[in-house]
Amino acid sequence: MSENDEDSLLLQKLGNGEEHALVPLMERYKQSIFRFVYRYLGNEADSAEITEDTFFRVYQNASKYSPKASVKTWIFAIALNLCRDRLRRQKKLKGQVSLNTPVPENQTGSHVLEAIDSGSMDPRSELNSSETIQLVNQQIQRLPEKLKFPFVFCILEEHTYDECATILKTNRKTVETRIYRARKALRERLSASL
């Protein structure tokens, strides 16, 4: 029995109310979903939350799954949609600060935004990564979504172009073109920055 057949059987069981069927799916895909989301969003806390939400959606929608695509592709499509929703929400909320946000003792109210979103990494992460890697990651985050998903999914996470095409509901040639354009944009931006 192939991996996809096993996954389809697990989804069928899950759709029929057998909750324990979610565990093997999570064991198989949780790490790769987390890595993908982390590379897509660049935030560990958001990545953990979206990974959890992805499997909650798998649980909720298992009975609605139709085998047009592999289970793996279906799960990644759910994760991608959650990432897109998170990015849209972040764009709407950017620059807004809650009135309940505490101000550290050594800062005035004018420094609240800087205290909340300094854009800097924690010290452990800074020690583990070079400036070049940080610059590359920043440039990947700035890619248009059309180019970012295929690049992260296929190049960084090493999934197939065909799986990517299925998630995006397009063809392989479009995926290849978008990856080519993403690489070209990254090369141009990085050569200007370095």
C-alpha angles and dihedrals in degrees: 000000000000123000091251091051089052090048092048090051091050091050090049090052090047090050089052091056101265097136094183088071089076093067098069091046090052092047091052100045110019096092095046092046091050093049092048094048092045092053091045097048103022093219124108097202093049090046093054091048094048092047089054091046090050092059092043087056090047088054093047096045103035092111090054095055113118117191097241088119135017118280089245091056091047092052092048090049089055090050091048092051091050090050091051091049091050092050091049091050092048091052090053093048097042110125095015117120127192116239087229093062108123117232114221114243095248095050135073125224091265090066096054094101091050090050092051101044112016091155090225124126125238114269095254091056092047091055092050098050135054126227090252093057090048091050092050091049091049091052092048089053089052095054114111110264091246089063100031099062097052091044095050095039099046106025105032099029094033099227120151125271089235092057089050091049090052093051092048092042091233137102133277093252091058090051091050091050093049092050090049090051091047092052091047092050091048092049091051095046094045095047088053091049100044 
